Amino acid sequence: MKRICCVLLAMLPLSAFAYPIDVEKDIKGVQVDYNSHDVAYDIGNITLNNFGDVPAKCSVVFRNGPEAPRTRRVQVAPKSSTEVTAKFTRDIVKLRISLSCEPL
């Protein structure tokens, strides 16, 4: 029994995978929603959903501490969704995402 408990306690840090994600959004005139999630220890991801009837032009800036920000620009068609991903060279401790969208 003690061995099983020791094994479970040793595996505990492996299950602590997630990191906090802060999203700051600036959406002008479009119906865009987002869902952010962690993919890996060095990859950040956000899903953009356009519920409106007009296409949206979005700019997503990923920030991870002292590294240079990663900027991605995408167009989201009406009634569709798009995945936006950024890979960093270091482990992500806290990810900050700035989302800016406007009609196309």
OpenMM code with the backbone's topology and positions (N, CA, C; nanometers):
from openmm import Vec3, app, unit

residues = "MET LYS ARG ILE CYS CYS VAL LEU LEU ALA MET LEU PRO LEU SER ALA PHE ALA TYR PRO ILE ASP VAL GLU LYS ASP ILE LYS GLY VAL GLN VAL ASP TYR ASN SER HIS ASP VAL ALA TYR ASP ILE GLY ASN ILE THR LEU ASN ASN PHE GLY ASP VAL PRO ALA LYS CYS SER VAL VAL PHE ARG ASN GLY PRO GLU ALA PRO ARG THR ARG ARG VAL GLN VAL ALA PRO LYS SER SER THR GLU VAL THR ALA LYS PHE THR ARG ASP ILE VAL LYS LEU ARG ILE SER LEU SER CYS GLU PRO LEU".split()
positions = [
    Vec3(0.0824, -0.1193, 0.0000),
    Vec3(0.0000, 0.0000, 0.0000),
    Vec3(0.0869, 0.1258, 0.0000),
    Vec3(0.1945, 0.1230, 0.0783),
    Vec3(0.2824, 0.2397, 0.0833),
    Vec3(0.3490, 0.2637, -0.0517),
    Vec3(0.3807, 0.1574, -0.1229),
    Vec3(0.4435, 0.1726, -0.2545),
    Vec3(0.3480, 0.2380, -0.3539),
    Vec3(0.2227, 0.1984, -0.3479),
    Vec3(0.1236, 0.2570, -0.4387),
    Vec3(0.1085, 0.4056, -0.4102),
    Vec3(0.1043, 0.4419, -0.2832),
    Vec3(0.0934, 0.5836, -0.2465),
    Vec3(0.2162, 0.6619, -0.2925),
    Vec3(0.3340, 0.6031, -0.2788),
    Vec3(0.4571, 0.6708, -0.3225),
    Vec3(0.4576, 0.6904, -0.4733),
    Vec3(0.4104, 0.5902, -0.5477),
    Vec3(0.4041, 0.6017, -0.6933),
    Vec3(0.3049, 0.7101, -0.7340),
    Vec3(0.1901, 0.7149, -0.6698),
    Vec3(0.0901, 0.8171, -0.7015),
    Vec3(0.1415, 0.9570, -0.6691),
    Vec3(0.2108, 0.9714, -0.5577),
    Vec3(0.2674, 1.1019, -0.5232),
    Vec3(0.3789, 1.1423, -0.6186),
    Vec3(0.4545, 1.0460, -0.6673),
    Vec3(0.5610, 1.0761, -0.7622),
    Vec3(0.5048, 1.1204, -0.8971),
    Vec3(0.3870, 1.0719, -0.9347),
    Vec3(0.3253, 1.1081, -1.0618),
    Vec3(0.2460, 1.2385, -1.0537),
    Vec3(0.2276, 1.2925, -0.9373),
    Vec3(0.1488, 1.4139, -0.9187),
    Vec3(0.2010, 1.5327, -1.0001),
    Vec3(0.3312, 1.5621, -1.0032),
    Vec3(0.3765, 1.6748, -1.0860),
    Vec3(0.3500, 1.6556, -1.2351),
    Vec3(0.3381, 1.5346, -1.2832),
    Vec3(0.3091, 1.5115, -1.4238),
    Vec3(0.1675, 1.5550, -1.4600),
    Vec3(0.0781, 1.5507, -1.3639),
    Vec3(-0.0600, 1.5879, -1.3927),
    Vec3(-0.0806, 1.7392, -1.3869),
    Vec3(0.0120, 1.8153, -1.3296),
    Vec3(0.0008, 1.9606, -1.3215),
    Vec3(0.0558, 2.0221, -1.4496),
    Vec3(-0.0220, 2.0182, -1.5555),
    Vec3(0.0241, 2.0562, -1.6891),
    Vec3(-0.0215, 2.1964, -1.7277),
    Vec3(-0.1350, 2.2398, -1.6804),
    Vec3(-0.1952, 2.3637, -1.7277),
    Vec3(-0.1249, 2.4870, -1.6722),
    Vec3(-0.1314, 2.5944, -1.7488),
    Vec3(-0.0787, 2.7229, -1.7062),
    Vec3(-0.1894, 2.8264, -1.7237),
    Vec3(-0.1850, 2.9353, -1.6485),
    Vec3(-0.2916, 3.0364, -1.6594),
    Vec3(-0.2827, 3.1139, -1.7901),
    Vec3(-0.3991, 3.1475, -1.8442),
    Vec3(-0.4082, 3.2230, -1.9691),
    Vec3(-0.4983, 3.3444, -1.9460),
    Vec3(-0.4450, 3.4637, -1.9725),
    Vec3(-0.5223, 3.5875, -1.9644),
    Vec3(-0.5473, 3.6376, -2.1054),
    Vec3(-0.6734, 3.6703, -2.1348),
    Vec3(-0.7093, 3.7207, -2.2678),
    Vec3(-0.7676, 3.8601, -2.2534),
    Vec3(-0.7102, 3.9535, -2.3283),
    Vec3(-0.7607, 4.0905, -2.3353),
    Vec3(-0.8176, 4.1093, -2.4753),
    Vec3(-0.9469, 4.1412, -2.4848),
    Vec3(-1.0092, 4.1492, -2.6172),
    Vec3(-1.0553, 4.2911, -2.6489),
    Vec3(-1.0446, 4.3243, -2.7761),
    Vec3(-1.0904, 4.4514, -2.8305),
    Vec3(-1.1626, 4.4184, -2.9612),
    Vec3(-1.2940, 4.4001, -2.9508),
    Vec3(-1.3735, 4.3552, -3.0657),
    Vec3(-1.4639, 4.4693, -3.1089),
    Vec3(-1.4495, 4.5119, -3.2347),
    Vec3(-1.5228, 4.6275, -3.2859),
    Vec3(-1.6172, 4.5854, -3.3985),
    Vec3(-1.7456, 4.5778, -3.3722),
    Vec3(-1.8443, 4.5583, -3.4768),
    Vec3(-1.8588, 4.4175, -3.5321),
    Vec3(-1.8002, 4.3176, -3.4673),
    Vec3(-1.8159, 4.1787, -3.5120),
    Vec3(-1.8564, 4.0927, -3.3925),
    Vec3(-1.9173, 3.9801, -3.4222),
    Vec3(-1.9610, 3.8884, -3.3170),
    Vec3(-1.8618, 3.7728, -3.3084),
    Vec3(-1.7464, 3.7991, -3.2498),
    Vec3(-1.6409, 3.6986, -3.2371),
    Vec3(-1.6292, 3.6569, -3.0911),
    Vec3(-1.6232, 3.5280, -3.0695),
    Vec3(-1.6022, 3.4710, -2.9369),
    Vec3(-1.4742, 3.3895, -2.9416),
    Vec3(-1.4159, 3.3621, -2.8272),
    Vec3(-1.2901, 3.2879, -2.8234),
    Vec3(-1.2930, 3.1801, -2.7170),
    Vec3(-1.2041, 3.0839, -2.7327),
    Vec3(-1.1815, 2.9794, -2.6334),
    Vec3(-1.0311, 2.9526, -2.6324),
    Vec3(-0.9650, 2.9828, -2.5224),
    Vec3(-0.8204, 2.9631, -2.5156),
    Vec3(-0.7896, 2.8375, -2.4344),
    Vec3(-0.6853, 2.7673, -2.4778),
    Vec3(-0.6452, 2.6462, -2.4060),
    Vec3(-0.4977, 2.6171, -2.4326),
    Vec3(-0.4398, 2.5392, -2.3415),
    Vec3(-0.2990, 2.5033, -2.3557),
    Vec3(-0.2885, 2.3713, -2.4318),
    Vec3(-0.1949, 2.3661, -2.5228),
    Vec3(-0.1735, 2.2471, -2.6049),
    Vec3(-0.0556, 2.1674, -2.5510),
    Vec3(0.0529, 2.2377, -2.5229),
    Vec3(0.1747, 2.1771, -2.4699),
    Vec3(0.2417, 2.2783, -2.3782),
    Vec3(0.3519, 2.2408, -2.3193),
    Vec3(0.4201, 2.3279, -2.2240),
    Vec3(0.4787, 2.4530, -2.2887),
    Vec3(0.4957, 2.4534, -2.4213),
    Vec3(0.5538, 2.5690, -2.4897),
    Vec3(0.4689, 2.6186, -2.6069),
    Vec3(0.3435, 2.5757, -2.6144),
    Vec3(0.2542, 2.6155, -2.7241),
    Vec3(0.1252, 2.6732, -2.6662),
    Vec3(0.0875, 2.7921, -2.7135),
    Vec3(-0.0388, 2.8530, -2.6751),
    Vec3(-0.1355, 2.8483, -2.7923),
    Vec3(-0.2651, 2.8396, -2.7625),
    Vec3(-0.3650, 2.8231, -2.8671),
    Vec3(-0.4921, 2.8982, -2.8284),
    Vec3(-0.5569, 2.9572, -2.9286),
    Vec3(-0.6868, 3.0207, -2.9087),
    Vec3(-0.7740, 2.9868, -3.0292),
    Vec3(-0.9001, 2.9560, -3.0045),
    Vec3(-0.9970, 2.9278, -3.1097),
    Vec3(-1.0889, 3.0481, -3.1223),
    Vec3(-1.0994, 3.1016, -3.2434),
    Vec3(-1.1862, 3.2160, -3.2693),
    Vec3(-1.3104, 3.1689, -3.3428),
    Vec3(-1.4273, 3.2038, -3.2904),
    Vec3(-1.5562, 3.1679, -3.3510),
    Vec3(-1.6263, 3.2959, -3.3956),
    Vec3(-1.6610, 3.3036, -3.5238),
    Vec3(-1.7331, 3.4182, -3.5771),
    Vec3(-1.8796, 3.3791, -3.5924),
    Vec3(-1.9661, 3.4371, -3.5084),
    Vec3(-2.1088, 3.4070, -3.5129),
    Vec3(-2.1860, 3.5066, -3.5982),
    Vec3(-2.1192, 3.6088, -3.6490),
    Vec3(-2.1856, 3.7137, -3.7263),
    Vec3(-2.2023, 3.6776, -3.8728),
    Vec3(-2.2529, 3.7760, -3.9484),
    Vec3(-2.2768, 3.7578, -4.0910),
    Vec3(-2.1701, 3.8244, -4.1775),
    Vec3(-2.0715, 3.8876, -4.1158),
    Vec3(-1.9631, 3.9527, -4.1896),
    Vec3(-1.8301, 3.8892, -4.1506),
    Vec3(-1.7359, 3.8823, -4.2449),
    Vec3(-1.6043, 3.8282, -4.2093),
    Vec3(-1.5303, 3.9215, -4.1134),
    Vec3(-1.4452, 3.8638, -4.0319),
    Vec3(-1.3698, 3.9413, -3.9334),
    Vec3(-1.2203, 3.9300, -3.9610),
    Vec3(-1.1520, 4.0422, -3.9445),
    Vec3(-1.0064, 4.0453, -3.9561),
    Vec3(-0.9528, 4.0602, -3.8134),
    Vec3(-0.8757, 3.9600, -3.7677),
    Vec3(-0.8307, 3.9582, -3.6290),
    Vec3(-0.6787, 3.9565, -3.6205),
    Vec3(-0.6295, 4.0189, -3.5162),
    Vec3(-0.4875, 4.0177, -3.4835),
    Vec3(-0.4749, 3.9610, -3.3422),
    Vec3(-0.3917, 3.8596, -3.3261),
    Vec3(-0.3732, 3.7941, -3.1971),
    Vec3(-0.2258, 3.8061, -3.1591),
    Vec3(-0.1990, 3.8594, -3.0394),
    Vec3(-0.0625, 3.8750, -2.9907),
    Vec3(-0.0456, 3.7858, -2.8677),
    Vec3(0.0478, 3.6917, -2.8766),
    Vec3(0.0791, 3.6008, -2.7663),
    Vec3(0.2020, 3.6548, -2.6933),
    Vec3(0.1944, 3.6657, -2.5594),
    Vec3(0.3082, 3.7114, -2.4791),
    Vec3(0.3391, 3.6089, -2.3709),
    Vec3(0.4669, 3.5750, -2.3597),
    Vec3(0.5129, 3.4810, -2.2572),
    Vec3(0.6374, 3.5392, -2.1910),
    Vec3(0.6170, 3.6223, -2.0918),
    Vec3(0.7291, 3.6756, -2.0152),
    Vec3(0.8276, 3.7553, -2.0984),
    Vec3(0.9567, 3.7240, -2.0844),
    Vec3(1.0596, 3.8062, -2.1486),
    Vec3(1.0780, 3.7790, -2.2983),
    Vec3(1.0147, 3.6771, -2.3525),
    Vec3(1.0304, 3.6477, -2.4956),
    Vec3(0.9602, 3.7529, -2.5814),
    Vec3(1.0020, 3.7615, -2.7050),
    Vec3(0.9389, 3.8545, -2.7988),
    Vec3(0.7951, 3.8106, -2.8248),
    Vec3(0.7020, 3.9061, -2.8316),
    Vec3(0.5623, 3.8692, -2.8587),
    Vec3(0.5473, 3.8069, -2.9970),
    Vec3(0.4563, 3.7119, -3.0077),
    Vec3(0.4253, 3.6471, -3.1352),
    Vec3(0.2914, 3.7026, -3.1841),
    Vec3(0.2908, 3.7634, -3.3032),
    Vec3(0.1691, 3.8215, -3.3587),
    Vec3(0.1201, 3.7352, -3.4742),
    Vec3(-0.0074, 3.7022, -3.4719),
    Vec3(-0.0717, 3.6255, -3.5788),
    Vec3(-0.1907, 3.7055, -3.6286),
    Vec3(-0.2048, 3.7152, -3.7607),
    Vec3(-0.3185, 3.7847, -3.8218),
    Vec3(-0.3986, 3.6831, -3.9021),
    Vec3(-0.5289, 3.6768, -3.8754),
    Vec3(-0.6152, 3.5796, -3.9428),
    Vec3(-0.7447, 3.6478, -3.9853),
    Vec3(-0.8107, 3.5857, -4.0830),
    Vec3(-0.9442, 3.6264, -4.1232),
    Vec3(-1.0373, 3.5111, -4.0899),
    Vec3(-1.1474, 3.5437, -4.0238),
    Vec3(-1.2446, 3.4425, -3.9843),
    Vec3(-1.3714, 3.4660, -4.0657),
    Vec3(-1.4064, 3.3680, -4.1457),
    Vec3(-1.5260, 3.3770, -4.2292),
    Vec3(-1.6519, 3.3740, -4.1417),
    Vec3(-1.7635, 3.4266, -4.1939),
    Vec3(-1.8880, 3.4221, -4.1167),
    Vec3(-1.9301, 3.2784, -4.0866),
    Vec3(-1.9826, 3.2593, -3.9678),
    Vec3(-2.0346, 3.1292, -3.9224),
    Vec3(-1.9275, 3.0197, -3.9257),
    Vec3(-1.8022, 3.0546, -3.8960),
    Vec3(-1.6954, 2.9538, -3.8940),
    Vec3(-1.5989, 2.9835, -3.7799),
    Vec3(-1.5004, 2.8970, -3.7640),
    Vec3(-1.4019, 2.9143, -3.6575),
    Vec3(-1.2613, 2.8910, -3.7125),
    Vec3(-1.1632, 2.9445, -3.6410),
    Vec3(-1.0234, 2.9350, -3.6802),
    Vec3(-0.9375, 2.9119, -3.5566),
    Vec3(-0.8366, 2.8259, -3.5708),
    Vec3(-0.7393, 2.8017, -3.4641),
    Vec3(-0.6177, 2.8908, -3.4874),
    Vec3(-0.5696, 2.9550, -3.3825),
    Vec3(-0.4494, 3.0372, -3.3896),
    Vec3(-0.3528, 2.9845, -3.2836),
    Vec3(-0.2291, 2.9559, -3.3266),
    Vec3(-0.1317, 2.8910, -3.2387),
    Vec3(0.0002, 2.9659, -3.2424),
    Vec3(0.0713, 2.9655, -3.1288),
    Vec3(0.2054, 3.0230, -3.1217),
    Vec3(0.2945, 2.9301, -3.0397),
    Vec3(0.4163, 2.9077, -3.0894),
    Vec3(0.5132, 2.8241, -3.0197),
    Vec3(0.6233, 2.9131, -2.9634),
    Vec3(0.6624, 2.8864, -2.8395),
    Vec3(0.7673, 2.9617, -2.7728),
    Vec3(0.8892, 2.8732, -2.7513),
    Vec3(1.0022, 2.9363, -2.7246),
    Vec3(1.1246, 2.8593, -2.7022),
    Vec3(1.1382, 2.8162, -2.5571),
    Vec3(1.0704, 2.8843, -2.4650),
    Vec3(1.0742, 2.8491, -2.3226),
    Vec3(0.9401, 2.7917, -2.2794),
    Vec3(0.9407, 2.7304, -2.1622),
    Vec3(0.8154, 2.6837, -2.1036),
    Vec3(0.7267, 2.8039, -2.0710),
    Vec3(0.5978, 2.7882, -2.0913),
    Vec3(0.5038, 2.8956, -2.0607),
    Vec3(0.4679, 2.8878, -1.9138),
    Vec3(0.4881, 2.9979, -1.8428),
    Vec3(0.4487, 3.0059, -1.7027),
    Vec3(0.3110, 3.0719, -1.6930),
    Vec3(0.2951, 3.1833, -1.7641),
    Vec3(0.1663, 3.2521, -1.7736),
    Vec3(0.1571, 3.3121, -1.9128),
    Vec3(0.0507, 3.2822, -1.9836),
    Vec3(0.0336, 3.3292, -2.1212),
    Vec3(-0.0648, 3.4454, -2.1221),
    Vec3(-0.0257, 3.5545, -2.1888),
    Vec3(-0.1127, 3.6705, -2.2060),
    Vec3(-0.1423, 3.6843, -2.3547),
    Vec3(-0.2715, 3.6912, -2.3872),
    Vec3(-0.3152, 3.7017, -2.5264),
    Vec3(-0.3945, 3.8300, -2.5442),
    Vec3(-0.3578, 3.9085, -2.6461),
    Vec3(-0.4333, 4.0289, -2.6835),
    Vec3(-0.5048, 3.9999, -2.8147),
    Vec3(-0.6366, 4.0091, -2.8131),
    Vec3(-0.7195, 3.9798, -2.9297),
    Vec3(-0.7843, 4.1084, -2.9776),
    Vec3(-0.7666, 4.1409, -3.1044),
    Vec3(-0.8257, 4.2593, -3.1646),
    Vec3(-0.8921, 4.2184, -3.2954),
    Vec3(-1.0231, 4.2459, -3.3075),
    Vec3(-1.0981, 4.2070, -3.4282),
    Vec3(-1.1808, 4.3251, -3.4781),
    Vec3(-1.1982, 4.3298, -3.6106),
    Vec3(-1.2826, 4.4305, -3.6744),
    Vec3(-1.3407, 4.3716, -3.8012),
    Vec3(-1.4477, 4.4320, -3.8558),
    Vec3(-1.5068, 4.3802, -3.9801),
    Vec3(-1.4092, 4.3940, -4.0958),
    Vec3(-1.4188, 4.3029, -4.1875),
    Vec3(-1.3294, 4.3025, -4.3043),
    Vec3(-1.3805, 4.3947, -4.4124),
] * unit.nanometer
topology = app.Topology()
chain = topology.addChain("A")
for resn in residues:
    res = topology.addResidue(resn, chain)
    for name in ("N", "CA", "C"):
        topology.addAtom(name, app.Element.getBySymbol(name[0]), res)
